[in-house]
């Protein structure tokens, strides 16, 4: 496992895990256990969060300095 760019506190992590489980249940009609949800959240944080972070930095710079 890679180093995580984003580390979540317990409360935020629990909320995100529940949101993932709820989404998968509602949209895909699949039951996602806590291990699976944690595995998926880890993937999102490791592989996708850097792109979201970089985009947020770009938007922030444009907001501050124009673009």
C-alpha positions as CSV (number, residue, x, y, z in Angstrom):
1,X,0.0,0.0,0.0
2,X,1.3,3.5,-0.9
3,X,1.4,6.4,1.5
4,X,-1.9,8.2,1.8
5,X,-1.9,11.8,0.7
6,X,-5.0,12.3,2.9
7,X,-5.4,10.9,6.4
8,X,-8.9,10.9,7.8
9,X,-9.9,11.2,11.4
10,X,-12.1,8.3,12.7
11,X,-15.4,10.2,12.4
12,X,-14.7,11.3,8.8
13,X,-13.6,7.9,7.8
14,X,-16.7,6.3,9.4
15,X,-19.0,8.7,7.5
16,X,-17.3,8.0,4.2
17,X,-17.5,4.3,4.7
18,X,-21.2,4.5,5.4
19,X,-21.7,6.7,2.4
20,X,-19.9,4.2,0.2
21,X,-21.9,1.3,1.5
22,X,-25.1,3.2,1.1
23,X,-24.3,4.3,-2.4
24,X,-23.3,0.8,-3.5
25,X,-26.5,-0.6,-2.0
26,X,-28.8,2.0,-3.6
27,X,-27.2,2.3,-7.0
28,X,-25.8,-1.2,-7.6
29,X,-28.1,-3.2,-5.3
30,X,-25.1,-4.9,-3.7
31,X,-24.2,-5.4,-0.1
32,X,-20.7,-4.0,0.7
33,X,-19.2,-5.2,4.0
34,X,-17.0,-3.0,6.1
35,X,-13.7,-4.7,4.9
36,X,-14.7,-4.1,1.3
37,X,-15.7,-0.5,1.9
38,X,-12.4,0.2,3.7
39,X,-10.5,-1.4,0.8
40,X,-12.4,0.8,-1.7
41,X,-12.0,3.9,0.4
42,X,-8.2,3.3,0.6
43,X,-8.1,2.9,-3.2
44,X,-9.9,6.2,-3.6
45,X,-7.6,8.0,-1.2
46,X,-4.5,6.6,-2.7
47,X,-5.3,6.7,-6.4
48,X,-7.9,9.4,-7.0
49,X,-7.5,11.9,-4.1
50,X,-4.2,13.4,-5.6
51,X,-6.1,14.4,-8.7
52,X,-8.9,16.0,-6.7
53,X,-6.3,17.8,-4.5
54,X,-4.3,19.1,-7.5
55,X,-7.5,20.3,-9.2
56,X,-8.5,22.1,-6.0
57,X,-5.1,23.8,-5.9
58,X,-5.5,25.0,-9.5
59,X,-9.0,26.4,-8.8
60,X,-7.7,28.1,-5.7
61,X,-4.8,29.7,-7.5
62,X,-7.2,30.9,-10.3
63,X,-9.6,32.3,-7.7
64,X,-6.8,34.2,-5.9
65,X,-4.7,35.3,-8.8
66,X,-7.0,35.2,-11.8
67,X,-6.4,33.0,-14.7
